[in-house]
Amino acid sequence: MAPERHFETEAIRLQAERSAHREHSVPIFATSSFVFDDAEQARALFAGEAEGHVYSRYANPNTDEFVRKLCALEGVEDGVATASGMAAMFLSLAAFLNQGDHVVASRSLFGSTHQILTRLLPRWGISCTLVDLSAPRAAWERAMRGNTRMLFVETPSNPGLELADLDWLGSLAVAYSAILNVDNCFATPYLQNPAEFGADLVTHSATKLIDGQGRVLGGAVLGAADLIEEVRFMARHTGPAMSPFHGWILSKSLETLAVRVDRHCANALAVAEFLEGQPGVTRVRYPFLPSHPQHELARRQMRQGGSMVTFELAGGYAAAFAFLDALTMISRSSNLGDTRSIATHPASTTHSKLTEEERAAVGITPGLVRLSIGLEHIDDLRADLDRGLAAARAA
Ligand SMILES: *Cc1c(COP(=O)(O)O)cnc(C)c1O
């Protein structure tokens, strides 16, 4: 289902129906429920025989607009908006997994997704095998079992920026009749469309680059209509609904996604190139740097390299702390995908709940720093990074 219009146009022109007030910008439908013209309409809506809104836990014009846009941008049929990215991740798992089922997932996962797979789902008899994201196909095949119902990956991964080859993961999912679920938060639909490669479900945290300004939480589960029907059933009755206000904000955010992500990527590539030559920096990771071990795959599967850059400081933990503390502009925060650039020390914050071995297995060393590159002027970014690097070398 390729969009009929270009990405930028769909992101702007796909709008909720105009009301009797003839507004140009879509208003916020701050209403929990909707009224029926007559008893027959109410009956038909409840029976699913008519289209329309009933109650904002099910759907709302603002959250609908947001989801319809995301579907067009990802090239999928249908979707459900959720209150946060984690609500989307959890729904996308819980809607399909039954007692006794097995999941194969990439080892490098967003922290809370890792907790769901390894600590919560086992309580309901659902097991999971973790595989290195960049491992060869044979390693993924070895992890597959007769009861494997889902493959779950994030690509590029957080914070290692490793890639999964979506093309062969898609064919693996088909061969084992498993659902391929791709968390596309880091790439955004502007840079990568997993459904093109055979992903059955595309999941998002809209909190990151989709909002892009660090304001609200949101998420979405997207995919083929029959799969989304299952997700919608679970969402309706368990209540992780996105608020109309957040739907309104996030739909507006999609209008500027393409121009913002273009600048994020240009800045991030310039930062990665700058860091690569610096003394005291032992390794820089960015998908569109020729030194990235999966550079060729990145070029095949992504349109640009994204907004995240990670690098390793020779001085380990002390150097990483000195680097962070010397920054005067780049924010010390654990969020990402904001207009403001952000520096994070994953080992002591976002990934501190992992055991030392779990961290080592996904390359989170004491000297690793993660940068979410924002929209500031590149010269100001370089100047602040210089301050951090000088402090790291002196530590
Ligand atoms: C942030 C994030 C999530 C969780 O999203 P929230 O909106 O914070 O709940 C899931 N996956 C990835 C890759 C993320 O970066």
The ligand as an ORCA input file, in Angstrom:
! r2SCAN-3c Opt
* xyz 0 1
  C      11.733      5.207     24.287
  C      11.643      3.925     23.587
  C      10.604      3.036     23.874
  C       9.567      3.330     24.931
  O       8.806      4.431     24.628
  P       8.074      5.358     25.742
  O       7.316      6.302     24.909
  O       9.143      5.956     26.582
  O       7.203      4.451     26.551
  C      10.570      1.849     23.163
  N      11.506      1.551     22.236
  C      12.519      2.380     21.946
  C      13.514      1.984     20.922
  C      12.629      3.597     22.606
  O      13.646      4.410     22.333
*
